[in-house]
Amino acid sequence: MTRATVIGAGVAGLCVATELVARGCAVTVFDPVLQPGPHHCSWWAGGMLAPFCEGETAEEPVVRLGQQAARWWERQGVGVTQRGTVVVALNRDRRELDRFARRIEGHTLLDGSALAALEPDLSDRFDRALHVTAEAHLDPRAALRHLRTRLERDGVTFIAEPGRADGLTFDCRGHAERDALPDLRGVKGEMVVLRAPDIRLTRPVRLLHPRFPLYVVPRADGHFMLGATQIESDDRRRRVRSVLELLSAAYALHPAFGEAELVEIGADARPAFPDNLPRLVRRGETIHVNGLFRHGFLLAPALARMATELAFDHSKPEFYYADHG
């Protein structure tokens, strides 16, 4: 039986471990903390499996490979809600909606009555919207816990240490890998969780704005995750300005958010390469799996599959980078 080491138990590491188990490997996962939590960048993710919306700015592989994500997560037993994404804009920003529609695929244009049928709580706020029908979302924290529990059940050993390369190794440390991948950078993302039981949204909603875009992702028990900040920095401090921008945009989306309970504020640095695409870098028996940027849950399944192909099938899959270091 092939033995493999995974360093890092965020979304990349857990997905790689899942693919290794599927190939019959004996897997050991090292991470400083035994359970998924705030020390993982993926803990702060929105959980949107939205390849078409991401295609507004992302490269073609994100759209193509991201379409595989929802099915992969479902096969692992993770709860995935497949109701699409609603995209709206305030009246003064109507041109943003037209621009967005021109740049993405897979959407239908909704008038006010169609939007009311889909999301009644938005019907008196917007008379036009896009429905990106083939998109989905999940609860990222529940997904991480589920993979962790399932892997342990399947015989994977988890050790609460930083870990080091030992034989066939997959280094999935994210931003911490700057010591090995010098062109890796941090892109700060900030999020807010609100409890607003008077608002009922059944799918992610994106509010377009030329300066302060917003996405709102529904979670259980009347909770909503708000995000969209993207700052070129590895600073993990939570900024008042970003929180105010998120809350102001949420209030513009629906005034009832003004009465919501502020549950949580979070921030972390997402690992990204200069082209914002992930990479697989092989150095001897170590494969570095990194650069998921803002597409962690969307691209981690495809990147994990490619990492195991690189290790076992003697292929050079997409996102493979030769080591010039």
N, C-alpha and C positions, 0 to 999 in steps of 0.2 A: 504493500500500500504506500502510495506517495505521501510524504509528509510536507506540509506547507505552513508557513508562518505568515500571519497578517498583523501588521502594526497599525493600530488605529481602529476604533470601533464606532466611527461615525457612519454616515450612510454609505460612503464608498467602501469602507472596510467590511461592513456587514454584508453588502451586496457581493463583494468579492468572495467572502467566506461562504456565502450561499452557493455561488457558482462552483466553488471548489468542492463542497460537499456533494453537489450533484455529479461531480466527476469521480467520486469515491475517495477523495483525499482525507487524510487525517489532519485536522486543522487546529492550530493554536492561535488564538487572538490575544495580542497584548494591547492594553490600554491603561493609562494611569488610574482610571475610575472604572469600577466593575460594571455599572449600569449606565445606559444612555442618560445624558443630562446636560446642563447648561455649558459644560466645558466643550461640548461638541457644537461646531458651527451649524450642523444640520438640525439641532434642537430648535433653532430660531427660524426655521424655514416656514414658508407659507403652505407648502404641500400641494401646489397647483401643478397638475399634469397638463400643461397648456402649450403644446408645441406650436400651434398656429399663431396664438397671440405673441409668443416669444419671437416668432418669425418676423415681427415688425422690425426688429433690430438685429436679431441673431442670424448666424450663418446657416446655410442650407442643411448641414448635418444635424443641427439642433432640431429642426422641424421634422426631418425624415426619421431620425433615430428616436426622437421623443415620442413618436406615435406608437412605439412599442411598449412604453413604460406602464400604462394602465394595465395591460394584459399581464405583464411580468409581476406587478405587485399583487394582482388578483390571484395568480398562480401560487404565490407564497402564502395566501390566506389573509392578506391585509384587506381591510374594508376600503373599497374605492367607490366613490359616488360619481356616477357618469351622467351629469345633467348639462354639461357644457359650461360656457362662460358667457356672461352678459357684459357688454361694453357700452358705456354711456358717456355723454359729455354734457356739460352745462350749456344753456342756450348761447352764451357768449363765446363758447368754444366749439360750436357746431362743426367748424371746418376741421377740427381735430378728429372728429368721428369719420368724416369723409376721407381724410388722409389715411387714417388707420385702416379703413376698409380697403383702400387701394393697395395696401402693403401686405395684406394677409389673405389666406385662402380659408375655405371651409366655413364661411359665415352666411347667415341670412339676415336681411334687413327687417327690423320690426317697426311697425307703427305703434301708436299709443295703445290701441286695443290689444294688439298681439303681446306687447310688453306686459300689460295688465294681466293677461291670462297666464303669463310665465312667472312674473314676480309682482304680485299685486301691490306690495309696499313701495314699489318704484313708480307706479302708474301715474300718480299725480305730480311727479317730479320731472318726468322726461316723456317726450312724445316721439322719440326715435331712439333706437338702440340696435346693436348687433348681437346676434346670438351665434356664438362659435360652437356648433353643436357637438363636435366629436371630442371635446375636452372633458377633463375629469379633475377630481381633487381627492386628497386623503388627509388624515391627521398625521403629520410627520412624527410626532412623539409616540403616538400609538403604533405607527409602523416600525419605528426603531425598536421599541419594546418587544413587539411581536417577533421581529427577526432575531433579536437577541435570545428570547426564550426558545424559539424554534431551533436555533443553532445549538444551544446547549442541550436540548432534548435529543438532537441528532449526533451528539457526542463531541461537539466542538469544545475545546478547553479554553476558558477565559482566564487570563492572569492579569492582576492589577499591578502592572509594571509598565514602564515606557517601552521595553522590548528593544531588541536589536536584531539585525539580519542573522539568520541561522538556516543555511541551506536555501531552498526555494522560498523566497520572501516577497511579499507584496506590501510595499510601504504606502500606506493610505493616511498619512498624518495631516493632510491638508496644509494649511498655512504654516504649520510648524516645520515643513520640509524645506524652508528657505535655505537651510544649511546645505542641502543636497541639490536644490534646483534654484540657482541664483536668479533666474528671470521670473520666478514666481512672485506675484505681488498680492497685496490685500486690497479687497474692495469691500468697504464697510457697508453693512446693511442693518437697518434699525426696524424694529417692529413694536407694535402695541397690541395687547389683548384687552378687549372690552367685553363686559357682560351687558347685553341690551335685550332683555327678554321681550320687550315690546316690538322689536324689529324681527321680521321673519323673511329671511333670504335663504333660498335652497341651493344656491350655486355661487361660485365666485363672481364678483362684480368688479370690473375695472372702470374707474373714473378717469377719463383722459383730461389732461391739463398741460399746457405748455411748460409750466414750471413745477407743479406739485402733483404729479400723477399718483394715483392711489389704487391699491387693490384691497378688497375686503373678502375674506374667506370665512364662510360659516363653519363653526365647530359645534360640539354638543352643548346642550343646556344653555342655549342663548348666548354663547360666547362667539366672538368674532376676532379674527386676526387681521390687523391692518399693517400694510407694508408698502414699500416701493422705493425707499431711499437707496441711493447708490452713490457712494462717496469714495473717491480714490484715496484711501487711507487704510492703514492697518490698526488705527486707533479704535479700541473697543469701548470707549467711554460713551455713555448715553447722553445725547445733547438735547437741551431744552428746545432749541429751534426746530429740530427734526420732529420731536414729539408734537409741538404746536402745529407744524405743517400737516402732519398726519391727521391730527384731531380736527383741524380746520377743514381739511378735505372731506373727512368723514361726515362732519356736520353739513357740508354742502351737499353731500350725497343724500343724506336724510337727517333732518333736524333732531329726530329722536335720539341720535347718537350723542347729542348734547346732554342727555340725562343718563347716559350709560355709566356703569361702574368701571373705573380704571383698575384692571386686574394685574397687569404686568407690562413692564417695559424692558426690552432687550436689545442687544446689539452684538455683532460679531464681525470678524473679517473673513470674507469668502475668498478662497484661493483662486487666483486667475493668472493665466499667461497673457502675453501681450495681445494675442488674437482672440482672447476670451473663449477659446476652445480647449477641451481637455487634452491630456497627453499621457501616453504610456512610454516611459523611458526605462530601458533595460540596461543594467550594469551588472555583468556577471549573472549571478543567480537572483539578483534583486530586481524587481519590477516596480517602478514608481508609478502610482496611479493617482493622478492629481489634476487640478485645474478645472473643477466642475463649475466654478464661477457661481452664477445664480440658478444653475440648472441641476442642482444636486439630485433631487428625487426624480427628475425628468430623464437625466442621462446616466445616472449611476448604474442602472441595470445593464445598459448597452456597453458601458465602459468596463464593467466587471466581466461580462462575457468576452470582450475583446482581450482583457488581461489574461484570462485562462487560455484563450486561443493562442496568444503569444507564447505562453509557458509550455503548452502541451502539443500544439499542432504545428509547430515550427513555421508559423505564418507571420506576416507583418501586417496586422490588421490596421484599419483606419485609426488615426490618432497615434500611431506608433512613431516615435521620434528616436533616431539613432543617437547614441550618446557621443557627444563631441567634447565632453568634459574631461 
